[in-house]
Amino acid sequence: MSRLLDQPEGGLTYAQAGVSIEAGDEFVQRIKDVVAATTRPEVLGGIGGFGGLFHLDASRYRDPVLVSSADGVGTKLEVARQLGRYDTVGIDLVAMLVDDLVCAGAEPLFILDYVAVGRLDPERLSVLVAGIAEGCRQCGVALLGGETAEHGGVMRPDDLDVAGFAVGVVERGRELGAHRMRKGDALIGLASPGLRSNGYTLARQVLVRSDEDLQAPAYAGATRTLGEELLVPSVIYAPAVMAMSRTLGAGLHACAHITGGGIVGNVARILPPTLDAMIHLDAFETPEIFFEIQRRGQVSAHEMVRVFNCGLGMVVSVDADEVDDALAAALDAGVTASVVGHARPGSGQVVLA
C-alpha cells in the first residue's frame, strides 16, 4: 500500500480548510430538475458529466457559423449580497450573454455558468441557478452545464461572483453588423425599465452609502425601495430581435446591445466609417432612477450616456420601409419599442439631439 494512505483518520480535512464536498453534492442534487427544465432537443445527456453535449443540426444551415460570448453580472451582485436576494441576478446573466449573441444575428443555443463563492450555501446557490434557468426559459436556450468553485480562505464567506459563456449559430452571410447598415436606416430603440447590469459601480457610489439606504424609497414618490429598483432584472431582448429577424429578413441590418459604454459607446460599434447615428433623446422614456443618479451625484449628461443605457437596452437598425413591421414584431415579443433616430452620412459618430 502506498505510504500516502498510511496516515490515520483524524487529521485536517478539506471542509476544515474551507471547502465542503458534501455541500457541493447537495447543491447539484437541488438544481438537477431546474437545469433539466431548460433542455432543448439538441442536448445530449444531463447534468453531472465532465462536459455538456449539444448536437448542432447542421442540416438546418448551408454554412453555419458559431458565435460565442462571455460576461458576468458585475457589481450588481453587491446589491444582491447586501439584500440577501439572489432570485433575479441569474436573469441578468442570461440577458448579458444572449443579447450579445443576437447582435451578430445568431440564434442563442446554450449557456454554461461559473459561480465562485467563499462558502457554498446550497440554498442560496439554488436560488441563483433558478434565476439563470428562468432567463434561459425566457429565451429558449439550454443551461448546458457549469462549474461551482468554493474559495474558502480567499473569498469572504458571503462573497459570490457569477459569470457565463454562451454559444449561438448564424448562417454565414447573414451576420448582422456595420457592413449591412445603410444611409436612411431607421434606428429602433428597445426600452429598458432599469439599469440592467451596467454602471453599478457609479450608481452604488452615488446612491448607496449604507445597507439602510437600500430600504428607503428609490427617489421621491417612488413605489419601490432603492434596493428593489437596483435589482430590477434585465429585459432579455433576444426573442424580440429574433422575431424581427424572422419578420424582416434582410431588412434587419444591425443591433447594438447597450451595456458598458452606454448609448454612445455601443451604438458606435455598429456604425461604418461613412455613417453617423442620429439619436433623439426625447424619442424614448428615461426611467426616473437615471435622473436620481444624475441629481444626487451631479453626474453630467455626457457621462450618463457613456455609462448607462438611460432607457434604451438595445438599438436596432432596420430598413426605413420596414419600421412598422419591426415595431409590431417587438411588441408581439413583449418588448416596448420606438423609432429613436436614423443613420445619416458621417464619420462613424453617435450624435445625440
QUIURHU-V454586 format. One line per field, one symbol per residue. phi: phi as a letter, one per 30 degrees, with the letter a starting at -180 (. if undefined). psi: psi as a letter, one per 30 degrees, with the letter a starting at -180 (. if undefined). A space follows every 10 residues. Layout:
phi->???
psi->???
This chain:
phi->.ddecddddj ddcddddkbc dddddddddd cedddddcdb eddcibdjdd adcbcddddd bdadcdbbbb abcideddde ddcibbdcdd deededdddd dddcidddca bccbbcbdbd cedddddddd ddddddddci ccddllbbbc cdiccdecda bbbbbbbbbb dejcddledc dbejedcccc dcdadhbbid ddddddccca ededcdedae idccddeddd cedddcdedd dddddddcid dccabcddbe jidddddedc cddcbcccbc ddcbdceddd ddddddchdd eddedcccdh jcdacccbee dceddddddd dddicdbadc lacbeabicc ccb
psi->kkffgfkllf akleeffgkj eeeeeeeeee feeeeefgll ffkkaakflf lkkkjjifff keikkkkllk lafagffeee eefhjgfffe eeeeeeeffe effggkkkel kklkkklekj jeeeeeeeee eeeeeeeegg lkjfaakkkj ikfellegkk kkllklkakk kkfgklaeff klkfkkjkkk kkfafchkgf eeeeeefjfl eeefflkelk gkflleeeef gklkkjfeee eeeeeeefbf fkelkjjjbk faeeeeeffg klfgkljjkj fgflkjkfee eeeeeffhkl eeeefgelfg fjfkkkklkf fgeeeeeeee efggkkllkf alklkbhglj kk.
